[in-house]
Amino acid sequence: MKRACILMALLTLFSACARKTQTLPGQLKPGSAEYILNEGVFYLNQGKLDPAKQKIQEALRKKPNSKAAHYSMGVVYTYLRDFPAAIKHFNTVLKMAPDYWDAHNSLGLIYTETGQYELARRHLLKAATSDRYRTPENAYVNLAMLEIKRESYENALRYVDKGIGENRSFAPLYNLKGIILEKQGKLKDSLYNYNKALTFLTEEDVNILLNVARIHNRLGQKAKAMDLLDRALGLAKDEFTTKRIRKLILEVEGKKDSPK
């Protein structure tokens, strides 16, 4: 669950990174730092970290003071869980632009993951409460995740609701609300929010499907759970996710041993 949570949060950072750096290729000069960075962000959006890293490093060699390139490199290192390297790049961004809110948000995510909660809260609140940050819902996602890690569920719900107030169609917030309500034992309310998260997506999300399946299983609705797990298994793109799905399938089937 820990790795799944940080990956979910990274998706919001990922989209923010893409919005900041992607430009139509025809508008950029081939070989320029901006063009190369755009290629790197393209690979980043595809989850191809090695070529993304190479392209972004090349862009930084051409333009060492590129805030967008340093931010994108920070996202790459966050995915790779090389947090010291990611922090270095995000702090470089903030030295050049203290109001680069996505960098504050990203640092908050990392400091939450490393257990430095007060430092995380400081950066996240800077982003969430700024009237100049275009996507404060991203910061509220991470504030809610911070409170979930602290098992402070009422505070987590408060931040989720603040985020929903900023963006009522932001699926990660409804998914988080489902997680919090599930931890509080409110299974039907949890299921409602997981399903609502799915309605705001253009493509089905494996992690949310898993959440919905888990609730159906806990409610004794095993056939519905298996149908959802079949769908999730068809969407899984990596071994980590596939193992999570198969583990839940075994739970639904009432089996404990892994298949040979």
BAGURO-590476 format. One record per residue (C-alpha): residue number from 0; x, y, z. Coordinates in steps of 0.2 Angstrom, whole numbers, padded with zeros to 4 digits. Layout:
(node NUM; (X; Y; Z))
...
//
This chain:
(node 0; (0000; 0000; 0000))
(node 1; (0014; 0012; 0004))
(node 2; (0022; 0011; -0014))
(node 3; (0004; 0012; -0021))
(node 4; (0001; 0028; -0012))
(node 5; (0016; 0037; -0017))
(node 6; (0014; 0031; -0035))
(node 7; (-0004; 0038; -0035))
(node 8; (0002; 0055; -0028))
(node 9; (0016; 0055; -0041))
(node 10; (0003; 0054; -0055))
(node 11; (-0004; 0071; -0050))
(node 12; (0014; 0079; -0050))
(node 13; (0017; 0070; -0066))
(node 14; (0002; 0079; -0075))
(node 15; (0008; 0096; -0067))
(node 16; (0025; 0093; -0074))
(node 17; (0018; 0089; -0091))
(node 18; (0007; 0105; -0091))
(node 19; (0022; 0116; -0087))
(node 20; (0034; 0109; -0100))
(node 21; (0025; 0101; -0115))
(node 22; (0024; 0112; -0130))
(node 23; (0019; 0108; -0148))
(node 24; (0035; 0102; -0157))
(node 25; (0032; 0114; -0171))
(node 26; (0034; 0128; -0159))
(node 27; (0052; 0123; -0154))
(node 28; (0068; 0123; -0162))
(node 29; (0075; 0105; -0164))
(node 30; (0091; 0103; -0153))
(node 31; (0086; 0117; -0142))
(node 32; (0085; 0114; -0123))
(node 33; (0067; 0117; -0123))
(node 34; (0064; 0104; -0137))
(node 35; (0075; 0091; -0129))
(node 36; (0066; 0094; -0112))
(node 37; (0049; 0091; -0121))
(node 38; (0056; 0075; -0127))
(node 39; (0061; 0070; -0109))
(node 40; (0044; 0075; -0102))
(node 41; (0036; 0064; -0116))
(node 42; (0046; 0049; -0110))
(node 43; (0041; 0053; -0092))
(node 44; (0023; 0053; -0097))
(node 45; (0026; 0036; -0104))
(node 46; (0034; 0030; -0088))
(node 47; (0050; 0027; -0098))
(node 48; (0062; 0034; -0084))
(node 49; (0079; 0030; -0092))
(node 50; (0076; 0039; -0108))
(node 51; (0067; 0053; -0099))
(node 52; (0082; 0055; -0087))
(node 53; (0094; 0056; -0102))
(node 54; (0085; 0069; -0111))
(node 55; (0082; 0080; -0096))
(node 56; (0100; 0079; -0091))
(node 57; (0104; 0084; -0109))
(node 58; (0092; 0099; -0108))
(node 59; (0101; 0104; -0092))
(node 60; (0118; 0104; -0100))
(node 61; (0112; 0116; -0113))
(node 62; (0102; 0126; -0101))
(node 63; (0108; 0124; -0083))
(node 64; (0096; 0137; -0076))
(node 65; (0080; 0129; -0083))
(node 66; (0067; 0128; -0069))
(node 67; (0056; 0117; -0079))
(node 68; (0071; 0105; -0082))
(node 69; (0076; 0104; -0064))
(node 70; (0058; 0101; -0059))
(node 71; (0056; 0087; -0071))
(node 72; (0072; 0079; -0065))
(node 73; (0066; 0080; -0048))
(node 74; (0050; 0071; -0053))
(node 75; (0061; 0057; -0061))
(node 76; (0072; 0055; -0046))
(node 77; (0056; 0054; -0035))
(node 78; (0049; 0040; -0046))
(node 79; (0066; 0031; -0044))
(node 80; (0065; 0034; -0025))
(node 81; (0081; 0043; -0025))
(node 82; (0074; 0056; -0013))
(node 83; (0091; 0066; -0009))
(node 84; (0093; 0069; -0028))
(node 85; (0075; 0074; -0030))
(node 86; (0076; 0086; -0015))
(node 87; (0092; 0094; -0023))
(node 88; (0083; 0098; -0039))
(node 89; (0067; 0104; -0031))
(node 90; (0077; 0116; -0020))
(node 91; (0087; 0122; -0035))
(node 92; (0070; 0127; -0042))
(node 93; (0065; 0136; -0027))
(node 94; (0081; 0146; -0026))
(node 95; (0077; 0152; -0043))
(node 96; (0058; 0154; -0040))
(node 97; (0052; 0154; -0022))
(node 98; (0034; 0153; -0029))
(node 99; (0036; 0138; -0039))
(node 100; (0021; 0129; -0030))
(node 101; (0023; 0112; -0039))
(node 102; (0041; 0111; -0031))
(node 103; (0034; 0115; -0014))
(node 104; (0021; 0101; -0017))
(node 105; (0033; 0089; -0023))
(node 106; (0045; 0092; -0008))
(node 107; (0030; 0089; 0003))
(node 108; (0026; 0073; -0004))
(node 109; (0044; 0067; -0002))
(node 110; (0045; 0073; 0016))
(node 111; (0029; 0064; 0020))
(node 112; (0036; 0048; 0013))
(node 113; (0052; 0050; 0023))
(node 114; (0043; 0054; 0039))
(node 115; (0047; 0072; 0041))
(node 116; (0029; 0077; 0043))
(node 117; (0031; 0095; 0049))
(node 118; (0043; 0100; 0035))
(node 119; (0031; 0091; 0023))
(node 120; (0016; 0101; 0030))
(node 121; (0025; 0118; 0029))
(node 122; (0029; 0115; 0010))
(node 123; (0011; 0108; 0006))
(node 124; (0002; 0122; 0015))
(node 125; (0012; 0135; 0006))
(node 126; (0006; 0127; -0011))
(node 127; (-0012; 0124; -0005))
(node 128; (-0016; 0141; 0002))
(node 129; (-0008; 0151; -0011))
(node 130; (-0021; 0161; -0022))
(node 131; (-0008; 0160; -0036))
(node 132; (-0006; 0141; -0037))
(node 133; (-0017; 0135; -0051))
(node 134; (-0019; 0117; -0045))
(node 135; (-0021; 0117; -0025))
(node 136; (-0030; 0101; -0026))
(node 137; (-0014; 0092; -0029))
(node 138; (-0007; 0099; -0012))
(node 139; (-0023; 0094; -0003))
(node 140; (-0021; 0076; -0010))
(node 141; (-0004; 0076; -0002))
(node 142; (-0009; 0084; 0014))
(node 143; (-0023; 0071; 0016))
(node 144; (-0010; 0057; 0013))
(node 145; (0001; 0065; 0026))
(node 146; (-0013; 0064; 0039))
(node 147; (-0017; 0046; 0034))
(node 148; (0001; 0041; 0038))
(node 149; (-0001; 0050; 0055))
(node 150; (-0018; 0040; 0057))
(node 151; (-0026; 0057; 0059))
(node 152; (-0041; 0053; 0049))
(node 153; (-0053; 0068; 0053))
(node 154; (-0039; 0080; 0048))
(node 155; (-0036; 0069; 0032))
(node 156; (-0055; 0071; 0028))
(node 157; (-0054; 0090; 0031))
(node 158; (-0040; 0092; 0018))
(node 159; (-0049; 0080; 0006))
(node 160; (-0065; 0091; 0007))
(node 161; (-0055; 0107; 0005))
(node 162; (-0047; 0099; -0011))
(node 163; (-0064; 0094; -0017))
(node 164; (-0070; 0112; -0014))
(node 165; (-0056; 0118; -0026))
(node 166; (-0060; 0104; -0039))
(node 167; (-0076; 0094; -0038))
(node 168; (-0071; 0082; -0052))
(node 169; (-0053; 0077; -0046))
(node 170; (-0053; 0058; -0045))
(node 171; (-0038; 0056; -0033))
(node 172; (-0048; 0066; -0019))
(node 173; (-0063; 0054; -0020))
(node 174; (-0051; 0039; -0020))
(node 175; (-0043; 0046; -0004))
(node 176; (-0059; 0049; 0004))
(node 177; (-0064; 0031; 0001))
(node 178; (-0047; 0026; 0009))
(node 179; (-0051; 0036; 0024))
(node 180; (-0069; 0030; 0026))
(node 181; (-0063; 0012; 0024))
(node 182; (-0051; 0014; 0038))
(node 183; (-0065; 0021; 0049))
(node 184; (-0075; 0006; 0045))
(node 185; (-0088; 0015; 0034))
(node 186; (-0088; 0003; 0020))
(node 187; (-0104; 0009; 0010))
(node 188; (-0098; 0027; 0011))
(node 189; (-0081; 0021; 0006))
(node 190; (-0088; 0012; -0009))
(node 191; (-0098; 0027; -0014))
(node 192; (-0082; 0038; -0015))
(node 193; (-0072; 0025; -0024))
(node 194; (-0085; 0023; -0037))
(node 195; (-0087; 0042; -0039))
(node 196; (-0068; 0043; -0042))
(node 197; (-0070; 0031; -0056))
(node 198; (-0084; 0041; -0064))
(node 199; (-0071; 0056; -0066))
(node 200; (-0058; 0046; -0075))
(node 201; (-0057; 0044; -0094))
(node 202; (-0048; 0028; -0092))
(node 203; (-0050; 0015; -0078))
(node 204; (-0037; 0015; -0064))
(node 205; (-0031; -0001; -0058))
(node 206; (-0028; 0005; -0040))
(node 207; (-0046; 0012; -0039))
(node 208; (-0053; -0004; -0046))
(node 209; (-0043; -0014; -0033))
(node 210; (-0051; -0003; -0019))
(node 211; (-0068; -0006; -0026))
(node 212; (-0066; -0024; -0027))
(node 213; (-0059; -0025; -0009))
(node 214; (-0074; -0016; -0002))
(node 215; (-0086; -0028; -0012))
(node 216; (-0076; -0043; -0004))
(node 217; (-0078; -0036; 0013))
(node 218; (-0096; -0033; 0011))
(node 219; (-0098; -0052; 0006))
(node 220; (-0101; -0048; -0013))
(node 221; (-0088; -0059; -0020))
(node 222; (-0094; -0061; -0037))
(node 223; (-0094; -0042; -0040))
(node 224; (-0076; -0042; -0032))
(node 225; (-0070; -0055; -0044))
(node 226; (-0077; -0046; -0059))
(node 227; (-0068; -0030; -0054))
(node 228; (-0052; -0040; -0051))
(node 229; (-0053; -0048; -0069))
(node 230; (-0054; -0031; -0076))
(node 231; (-0040; -0025; -0065))
(node 232; (-0029; -0039; -0071))
(node 233; (-0032; -0035; -0089))
(node 234; (-0026; -0017; -0086))
(node 235; (-0010; -0022; -0075))
(node 236; (0006; -0016; -0083))
(node 237; (0019; -0021; -0070))
(node 238; (0023; -0036; -0059))
(node 239; (0020; -0026; -0043))
(node 240; (0002; -0022; -0048))
(node 241; (-0001; -0040; -0054))
(node 242; (0005; -0047; -0038))
(node 243; (-0007; -0035; -0028))
(node 244; (-0022; -0041; -0039))
(node 245; (-0018; -0059; -0037))
(node 246; (-0016; -0058; -0018))
(node 247; (-0033; -0050; -0017))
(node 248; (-0040; -0064; -0029))
(node 249; (-0034; -0077; -0017))
(node 250; (-0042; -0068; -0002))
(node 251; (-0058; -0067; -0011))
(node 252; (-0057; -0086; -0015))
(node 253; (-0053; -0089; 0003))
(node 254; (-0035; -0096; -0001))
(node 255; (-0019; -0092; 0009))
(node 256; (-0006; -0100; -0001))
(node 257; (0001; -0091; -0017))
(node 258; (-0002; -0101; -0033))
(node 259; (0013; -0111; -0039))
//
